Structures are given as structure tokens and as C-alpha cells.
Amino acid sequence: MSSPDIAAILDNSKDLDRLRKEQEEVLLEINKMHKKLQSTPEMVEKPGDNSLSRLKMLYTQAKELSESEENVSNQLLGQLNALMPSGPPGQQRRRIEGNEQKKKRMKSDSDISRLSPSVRNQLDALASLKGEQVAARVTQEDAEKDEWFVVKVIHFDREMREFEVLDEEPGDDEEGGGQRKYKLAVSHIIPFPKQNDPSGAQDFPPGRHVLAVYPGTTALYKATVVHARKRKTDAYVLEFDDDEEEDGSLPQRFVPFYRVVGLPEGHRQ
């Protein structure tokens, strides 16, 4: 093994450390932007605000750093493989026997280890929802209208990017009348704000359309925020669509902040 070979490996190792530090710095900036947008979403509507363009730039930078990290890692692997001595003559390769489940698990672990730090963090956040209640769209993409319910997360499949959830209180019109399980894509799930951490909840101003749990049910419907809240822990005062009284007026309903989420783009009521 020559000195130039070792020097090349050390240079690539330094590059790898530098890329990872830069990724961490970019991720910190992305997290700051996320918190800023969650606390003051109305800022993006102000003239001259560049929050969204800056967030896009940070995502692009994170993607480029992740690709560079992968390239340098592949170079290091090639250099190490070239320097490692081969096995003694006649030595047979061991064949690893295992069932299909073990092979799938090994493949999944390998795939996850190759993911960028930002993607791994996102997967960790999704997996941490296990046991929690979330808002879930249980209708298919081609359905005429969207149906959202409060469900409990049972499992998150990292490889398939899929949630398994349980509808603990299905309606009387559900077949069988018992609890029902669904397997849903990540795009069909919206986490609720933490009841014990109102500081992390997004604040919706008056006039903003939201998706909220209708009082006395486990179903979510489109609603409009009526009044501004004075404190983060205050309930929202909402007017639900299709909730008309006999005189045509919309009654105002009080809904806890931890049962209100942003209205998904393209929502079909």
C-alpha cells in the first residue's frame, strides 16, 4: 500500500466530513424556516417576502450536498476495495442462507443507510407518529370527495413509505360496525399539533380555510377561522361548510387547536 493511495483516501475522508458538516448547517437553516412558516404563515403573502424562494434554495443545496456525499462515499469504497487483499487461493465464499423476510430486512436496512441525513430525519419523524392520532384521508385519489377521519397510527413502513392506521370509532354506516384498518400513503396523513406543546402549532388567521374535527365526531371537515386567537392554547372559533341552520346562517363552533390542521391543496368537500 503506497503513500499516495493513503493520501487520496484521507483527502476524500476530509471531503466527506466537510460535506456532512455543510449538510447539518443547511438542515438547521431549513428547520428554522419551517418553524418560521409554521408560526407566521401569513408572511409569505406579504409583498417582497422571499421565504419560499429561500426555502427552495436550501432544499436544492441539501440535495446537491447529498449527491456529492454519495459520490465521495463511492470513491472511498472503490479506493478501499482496490487496496484490500483478496482471500487466499481456493477459499470459497460463504453462502448466506436466510428466509425472504430476512433478505428484505437486510435490503431495507441497506437502502436506509444510503439515504441522505435529511431524508432519514423525515423518515424518523414519520415513524415517531406510531401510537398517535392523526388526520387521515381514507378515500382514493379518484373519489368524488375527500373523507378525513381521526385515526391511530399502528405502523410506518419505511421501505414502502406507507402508514398502517386504525379507525377506532367507525361510523354506524360502516360495514361490520367494528374498528377498521387502512394502509395509506404519506400524502394521506396530516399530524395534529401536540396538545402539550402549543408553541409548535401553526396559527391560522381569520378567514383562513382549515380542516377541523367537527365537535362530537371523529370526522374532519372544511371550515373557516372566524376570530383571531389571543393565546396559543385558545380554541379556534370556526364556521363549518355545509353546517347551515334553518335560517341559512352558519353557527360558530369551538374546536381545540390540536384538532385543527391546514386545508390540503385540492381538497374536495
Phi, psi and chi 1 to 4 in degrees:
 res  aa     phi    psi   chi1   chi2   chi3   chi4
   1 MET       -  121.6 -174.1 -179.4  -61.0      -
   2 SER   -89.6  160.9   63.1      -      -      -
   3 SER   -63.2  -40.6  -64.1      -      -      -
   4 PRO   -59.2  -36.1  -25.7   35.3      -      -
   5 ASP   -63.1  -45.4  -68.4  -27.3      -      -
   6 ILE   -64.0  -41.2  -64.7  -63.1      -      -
   7 ALA   -61.9  -39.5      -      -      -      -
   8 ALA   -65.4  -39.4      -      -      -      -
   9 ILE   -65.0  -43.3  -69.3  175.6      -      -
  10 LEU   -64.9  -38.2  -67.2  176.0      -      -
  11 ASP   -62.2  -44.8  -73.4  -18.3      -      -
  12 ASN   -66.3  -34.8  -82.1  -27.3      -      -
  13 SER   -63.8  -40.5  -61.7      -      -      -
  14 LYS   -64.0  -41.0  -68.8  177.4 -178.7  177.9
  15 ASP   -61.6  -39.8  -76.1  -17.3      -      -
  16 LEU   -64.3  -43.4 -161.9   59.9      -      -
  17 ASP   -62.2  -42.3  -70.5  -21.6      -      -
  18 ARG   -63.2  -43.9  175.6 -176.3   57.9   79.5
  19 LEU   -62.7  -39.8  -72.1  167.6      -      -
  20 ARG   -68.7  -37.1  -73.7  173.9  175.8  168.0
  21 LYS   -65.5  -40.8  -71.4  178.7 -179.0  176.7
  22 GLU   -64.8  -37.7  -69.6 -179.7    8.4      -
  23 GLN   -62.0  -43.2  -81.1 -178.4  -48.4      -
  24 GLU   -61.0  -41.0  -69.0  175.9   -1.0      -
  25 GLU   -64.9  -42.0  -67.2  173.1   -2.5      -
  26 VAL   -65.2  -41.0  172.1      -      -      -
  27 LEU   -63.3  -37.8  -73.2  174.0      -      -
  28 LEU   -62.5  -41.5  -74.7  174.3      -      -
  29 GLU   -65.2  -39.7  -71.4  -61.0  -43.3      -
  30 ILE   -63.1  -43.9  -70.5  175.8      -      -
  31 ASN   -62.8  -38.7  -71.6  -25.3      -      -
  32 LYS   -62.3  -42.2  -70.8  179.2 -177.5  177.5
  33 MET   -65.6  -39.4  -70.0  -64.7  -62.7      -
  34 HIS   -59.7  -47.7  -75.9  173.6      -      -
  35 LYS   -63.3  -38.2  -69.6 -180.0  179.6  178.6
  36 LYS   -65.0  -42.4 -171.1  175.7  180.0 -178.7
  37 LEU   -69.3  -34.6  -70.4  172.0      -      -
  38 GLN   -68.5  -38.9  -72.8  174.8   -8.4      -
  39 SER   -78.8  -34.0   59.8      -      -      -
  40 THR  -135.3   71.3   54.6      -      -      -
  41 PRO   -64.1  -22.6   24.2  -33.9      -      -
  42 GLU   -71.1  -11.8   64.8  -83.9    5.0      -
  43 MET   -62.5  -31.3   63.7 -176.2  -71.5      -
  44 VAL   -69.6  -15.7  -61.5      -      -      -
  45 GLU   -89.7   -7.1  -60.8  174.9   -0.6      -
  46 LYS   -77.2  139.5  -64.9 -179.9  179.3  179.0
  47 PRO   -59.4  135.8  -21.4   32.5      -      -
  48 GLY    85.0   -5.1      -      -      -      -
  49 ASP   -72.4  132.8 -177.9   78.9      -      -
  50 ASN  -115.6   24.4   65.0  -16.1      -      -
  51 SER   -60.6  -46.0  -60.5      -      -      -
  52 LEU   -67.9  -40.0  -64.7 -179.3      -      -
  53 SER   -67.1  -36.8   58.7      -      -      -
  54 ARG   -67.2  -39.8  173.4  163.7  173.2   73.2
  55 LEU   -63.4  -40.1 -170.5   59.2      -      -
  56 LYS   -62.1  -42.0 -179.7 -179.4  178.6 -178.9
  57 MET   -62.4  -41.4 -179.9 -164.5   70.5      -
  58 LEU   -65.8  -40.7  -71.6  170.4      -      -
  59 TYR   -62.6  -42.3  -84.1  128.3      -      -
  60 THR   -62.5  -42.2  -57.7      -      -      -
  61 GLN   -64.0  -41.5 -170.2  176.0   -4.6      -
  62 ALA   -63.6  -39.0      -      -      -      -
  63 LYS   -64.8  -44.5  179.0  175.2  179.0  -68.8
  64 GLU   -65.1  -40.1  -68.2  173.2   -8.7      -
  65 LEU   -65.2  -39.3  -72.5  170.2      -      -
  66 SER   -63.7  -41.3  176.9      -      -      -
  67 GLU   -66.8  -38.9  -68.9  171.9   -9.7      -
  68 SER   -64.9  -40.1  -61.4      -      -      -
  69 GLU   -60.3  -41.6  178.8 -169.5    0.1      -
  70 GLU   -65.1  -41.4 -176.0  177.3    0.6      -
  71 ASN   -62.8  -45.4  -69.7  -26.0      -      -
  72 VAL   -65.7  -39.3  174.3      -      -      -
  73 SER   -62.2  -41.3  -63.6      -      -      -
  74 ASN   -65.1  -37.9  -71.8  -25.8      -      -
  75 GLN   -62.8  -43.3  -69.1  178.3   23.6      -
  76 LEU   -61.6  -43.9  -85.9  168.7      -      -
  77 LEU   -60.9  -41.6  -73.5  173.4      -      -
  78 GLY   -64.2  -41.2      -      -      -      -
  79 GLN   -64.8  -42.7  -69.7  169.2  -33.2      -
  80 LEU   -67.8  -41.2  -69.6  170.0      -      -
  81 ASN   -62.1  -36.0  -73.3  -24.7      -      -
  82 ALA   -70.2  -28.4      -      -      -      -
  83 LEU   -91.6  -21.0  -66.0  175.6      -      -
  84 MET   -73.7  135.7  -69.4  176.4   65.3      -
  85 PRO   -71.0  145.7   25.4  -33.9      -      -
  86 SER   -76.4  164.5   57.8      -      -      -
  87 GLY   -68.8  163.5      -      -      -      -
  88 PRO   -62.5  151.3   21.0  -31.7      -      -
  89 PRO   -56.6  140.3  -22.8   32.2      -      -
  90 GLY    83.7   -8.0      -      -      -      -
  91 GLN   -74.0  126.4 -178.9 -179.6    7.1      -
  92 GLN   -87.8  145.3  -64.3 -177.7  -11.5      -
  93 ARG   -72.5  135.9  -64.8  177.2 -179.7  -90.8
  94 ARG   -74.6  135.6  -79.8 -165.2  -51.4  165.0
  95 ARG   -96.7  121.2 -177.8 -179.6  178.5 -174.2
  96 ILE   -87.3  115.3  -58.6  175.7      -      -
  97 GLU   -92.6  144.0  -60.4  -69.9  -17.5      -
  98 GLY  -170.8  158.3      -      -      -      -
  99 ASN   -76.4  170.3   55.0   34.9      -      -
 100 GLU   -61.8  -37.1  -72.0  -59.5  -42.0      -
 101 GLN   -63.4  -41.3 -175.4  176.5    2.0      -
 102 LYS   -65.5  -40.6 -179.1  177.9  179.3 -178.4
 103 LYS   -64.0  -41.4  -68.6  178.3 -178.7  177.4
 104 LYS   -64.0  -40.8  -71.9 -179.3  179.8  177.8
 105 ARG   -64.5  -41.3 -176.1  172.8   65.4 -110.2
 106 MET   -63.5  -41.2  -69.4  171.0   62.4      -
 107 LYS   -65.0  -41.8  179.2  179.6 -177.9  -59.4
 108 SER   -63.5  -44.3  175.5      -      -      -
 109 ASP   -62.1  -38.5  -67.9  -16.7      -      -
 110 SER   -66.6  -42.9  175.3      -      -      -
 111 ASP   -61.5  -43.8  -70.7  -16.7      -      -
 112 ILE   -64.6  -37.3  -68.2  173.4      -      -
 113 SER   -66.4  -22.8   66.1      -      -      -
 114 ARG   -88.0   -6.1  -69.4 -162.3  -61.3  -91.5
 115 LEU   -72.9  153.3  -63.9  174.1      -      -
 116 SER   -69.8  157.8   67.2      -      -      -
 117 PRO   -56.4  -38.6  -26.4   35.0      -      -
 118 SER   -64.6  -41.1   59.2      -      -      -
 119 VAL   -68.6  -40.1  175.0      -      -      -
 120 ARG   -61.9  -41.3  -75.5 -159.9  -62.1  -90.6
 121 ASN   -62.4  -39.6  -70.1  -19.3      -      -
 122 GLN   -64.7  -42.6 -177.1 -177.1   19.6      -
 123 LEU   -65.1  -38.9  -68.0  177.0      -      -
 124 ASP   -62.0  -41.0  -70.7  -18.6      -      -
 125 ALA   -64.7  -40.2      -      -      -      -
 126 LEU   -67.6  -41.5  -66.0  172.6      -      -
 127 ALA   -66.1  -28.3      -      -      -      -
 128 SER   -70.7   -9.4   69.4      -      -      -
 129 LEU   -77.6   -5.5  -66.6  173.8      -      -
 130 LYS   -55.5  129.9 -178.5  178.4  179.0 -179.4
 131 GLY    89.2   -8.6      -      -      -      -
 132 GLU   -98.3  158.4  -65.8 -168.9   15.5      -
 133 GLN   -87.7  138.0  -72.1 -172.2  -30.6      -
 134 VAL  -136.5  167.2  -63.4      -      -      -
 135 ALA   -88.0  131.4      -      -      -      -
 136 ALA  -133.5  134.3      -      -      -      -
 137 ARG   -90.4  115.4 -172.0 -179.4   76.7 -168.2
 138 VAL   -98.3   -0.9  -61.3      -      -      -
 139 THR   -92.0  158.0   45.4      -      -      -
 140 GLN   -78.1  168.4  -61.7  -60.5  -41.4      -
 141 GLU   -61.5  -33.4  -60.5  -70.1  -11.7      -
 142 ASP   -92.4   10.0   56.8   -7.1      -      -
 143 ALA   -69.2  151.4      -      -      -      -
 144 GLU   -67.3  -32.9  -67.1 -176.0    0.9      -
 145 LYS  -140.6  158.2   64.4  177.5 -177.1  177.7
 146 ASP   -92.1  139.2  -65.2  -22.6      -      -
 147 GLU  -119.7  122.6  -70.2 -175.3  -26.7      -
 148 TRP  -116.3  133.2  -71.6   80.2      -      -
 149 PHE  -130.4  161.1  -64.5  125.4      -      -
 150 VAL   -83.6  120.8  178.2      -      -      -
 151 VAL  -130.7  166.6  -61.0      -      -      -
 152 LYS  -108.1  131.9 -178.3  178.8  179.7  179.7
 153 VAL   -76.6  123.7  175.3      -      -      -
 154 ILE   -96.1  -40.7  -59.6  174.1      -      -
 155 HIS  -159.0  148.3  175.2   67.9      -      -
 156 PHE  -122.3  121.7  175.3   64.5      -      -
 157 ASP   -89.1  107.6 -170.5  -37.2      -      -
 158 ARG   -64.6  -37.9  -70.4  171.8  175.9  -97.3
 159 GLU   -70.0  -43.1 -174.7  177.3   -1.4      -
 160 MET   -87.8   -9.6  -60.2  -61.7  -64.9      -
 161 ARG    53.8   52.7  -52.6  -69.0 -160.3  -84.5
 162 GLU  -138.3  139.2 -171.9  176.6   66.3      -
 163 PHE   -98.2  144.5  -78.9   98.8      -      -
 164 GLU  -110.7  122.2 -176.7  176.6    2.3      -
 165 VAL  -126.9  162.0  -59.6      -      -      -
 166 LEU  -124.2  124.0  176.5   66.5      -      -
 167 ASP   -86.6  101.0 -176.3    2.4      -      -
 168 GLU   -75.8  -20.9  -62.2  178.9  -73.7      -
 169 GLU  -134.1   69.3  -62.2 -179.1   18.9      -
 170 PRO   -65.6  153.7   25.0  -33.3      -      -
 171 GLY   -69.4  167.5      -      -      -      -
 172 ASP   -64.2  -22.7  -64.6  -26.0      -      -
 173 ASP   -86.3   -2.8   56.1  -17.1      -      -
 174 GLU   -71.2  143.1  -65.5  -79.2   -8.5      -
 175 GLU   -64.6  132.0  -67.5 -177.0   10.2      -
 176 GLY    85.5  -26.7      -      -      -      -
 177 GLY    69.3    4.8      -      -      -      -
 178 GLY  -102.9 -175.3      -      -      -      -
 179 GLN   -66.4  147.1  -64.1 -178.7  -19.2      -
 180 ARG  -131.2  139.3 -173.9  172.0 -178.4 -179.8
 181 LYS  -103.5  148.4  -68.5 -177.6 -179.8  179.8
 182 TYR  -133.2  149.5  -62.1   91.6      -      -
 183 LYS  -111.6  118.1  -72.5 -170.4  175.8 -178.6
 184 LEU  -128.6  145.9  -56.4  172.8      -      -
 185 ALA   -70.1  161.3      -      -      -      -
 186 VAL   -58.0  -34.7  171.7      -      -      -
 187 SER   -66.9  -13.0   59.6      -      -      -
 188 HIS   -94.4    5.0  -74.7 -133.3      -      -
 189 ILE  -120.5  134.5  -62.3  -67.6      -      -
 190 ILE  -128.7  116.9  -58.0  179.0      -      -
 191 PRO   -67.3  142.7  -17.8   30.9      -      -
 192 PHE   -80.1  155.1  -76.2  117.8      -      -
 193 PRO   -61.3  152.4  -21.0   32.2      -      -
 194 LYS   -74.1  128.5  -58.1  -74.0 -172.3 -176.7
 195 GLN   -62.8  -35.4 -178.3  176.4   -3.1      -
 196 ASN   -91.6    6.9   57.9   -2.5      -      -
 197 ASP  -140.9   70.0 -176.0   19.2      -      -
 198 PRO   -64.0  -19.1   22.5  -32.7      -      -
 199 SER   -64.3  -26.3   61.3      -      -      -
 200 GLY   -89.3    0.2      -      -      -      -
 201 ALA   -83.4  139.0      -      -      -      -
 202 GLN   -69.7  140.5 -174.4  175.0   -4.9      -
 203 ASP  -102.3  118.3 -168.6   29.8      -      -
 204 PHE   -98.1  125.6  -59.1  105.9      -      -
 205 PRO   -78.1  165.6   28.8  -34.7      -      -
 206 PRO   -57.2  140.1  -25.2   34.3      -      -
 207 GLY    91.4  -12.9      -      -      -      -
 208 ARG   -78.0  136.8 -180.0   64.5   61.7   87.4
 209 HIS   -82.0  135.3  -65.2  -54.3      -      -
 210 VAL  -134.7  173.8  -63.8      -      -      -
 211 LEU  -114.9  122.5 -158.8   61.2      -      -
 212 ALA  -138.4  152.8      -      -      -      -
 213 VAL   -74.2  123.4  178.5      -      -      -
 214 TYR   -70.8  131.3 -170.6   84.4      -      -
 215 PRO   -51.8  132.5  -26.7   35.4      -      -
 216 GLY    85.3    2.8      -      -      -      -
 217 THR  -131.4  178.3   74.6      -      -      -
 218 THR  -116.4   21.7   56.5      -      -      -
 219 ALA  -106.2  148.1      -      -      -      -
 220 LEU  -109.2  140.5  -68.7   91.2      -      -
 221 TYR  -135.3  160.7  -61.8   95.7      -      -
 222 LYS   -69.3  136.5 -179.5 -177.9  175.1 -176.9
 223 ALA  -146.0  167.4      -      -      -      -
 224 THR  -120.7  133.6  -56.0      -      -      -
 225 VAL   -71.8  129.5  178.2      -      -      -
 226 VAL   -95.2  -49.7  178.5      -      -      -
 227 HIS  -121.5  152.7  -61.0  -59.6      -      -
 228 ALA   -74.1  147.0      -      -      -      -
 229 ARG   -91.5  143.3  -61.9 -175.4  -55.5  152.4
 230 LYS   -84.1  -34.9  -65.2 -178.8  178.9  179.3
 231 ARG  -127.6  155.5  -63.5 -178.6  -61.6  -88.2
 232 LYS   -61.7  -27.7  -80.1  -82.2 -168.2  178.4
 233 THR   -86.2   -7.2   54.1      -      -      -
 234 ASP   -68.4  148.3  -71.6  -13.5      -      -
 235 ALA   -74.1  158.2      -      -      -      -
 236 TYR   -85.6  144.0  -81.2   98.8      -      -
 237 VAL   -99.9  116.0 -179.1      -      -      -
 238 LEU  -124.9  153.5  -54.8  175.2      -      -
 239 GLU  -116.5  117.3  -70.8 -179.6  -10.2      -
 240 PHE   -84.9  139.7  -75.9   86.3      -      -
 241 ASP   -62.8  150.2  -68.5   12.8      -      -
 242 ASP    58.9   30.2  -56.6  -34.7      -      -
 243 ASP  -118.4   37.5 -171.2   26.2      -      -
 244 GLU   -72.1  142.9  -65.5 -177.6   -0.2      -
 245 GLU   -79.2  176.5  -61.2  -78.9   14.8      -
 246 GLU   -61.6  -29.9  -67.7 -177.2   -0.5      -
 247 ASP   -86.5    4.8   60.2   -0.7      -      -
 248 GLY    90.1   -6.0      -      -      -      -
 249 SER   -80.3  158.0   63.5      -      -      -
 250 LEU  -102.4  117.1  -68.2  175.1      -      -
 251 PRO   -68.4  149.9   25.1  -33.7      -      -
 252 GLN   -91.7  127.5  -63.9 -178.6   -5.2      -
 253 ARG  -113.9  144.0  -48.4  -77.9 -174.6 -176.3
 254 PHE   -96.9  125.1  -71.0   85.5      -      -
 255 VAL  -129.2  128.5  179.6      -      -      -
 256 PRO   -56.2  146.7  -22.3   32.8      -      -
 257 PHE   -60.1  -29.0   74.8   89.7      -      -
 258 TYR   -83.9   12.2   52.6   87.3      -      -
 259 ARG  -125.9   24.1  -78.5  -65.2 -177.7 -102.0
 260 VAL  -129.3  132.0  179.1      -      -      -
 261 VAL  -132.8  167.5  -64.5      -      -      -
 262 GLY   -66.0  148.4      -      -      -      -
 263 LEU   -73.8  121.7 -175.6   70.8      -      -
 264 PRO   -62.3  146.5  -18.3   31.1      -      -
 265 GLU   -63.9  134.3 -175.0  176.6  -10.0      -
 266 GLY    77.8   19.1      -      -      -      -
 267 HIS   -60.6  134.6  174.6   72.2      -      -
 268 ARG  -113.1  110.4  -62.8  162.0  -65.3 -173.2
 269 GLN   -81.9      - -177.3   66.1   44.2      -
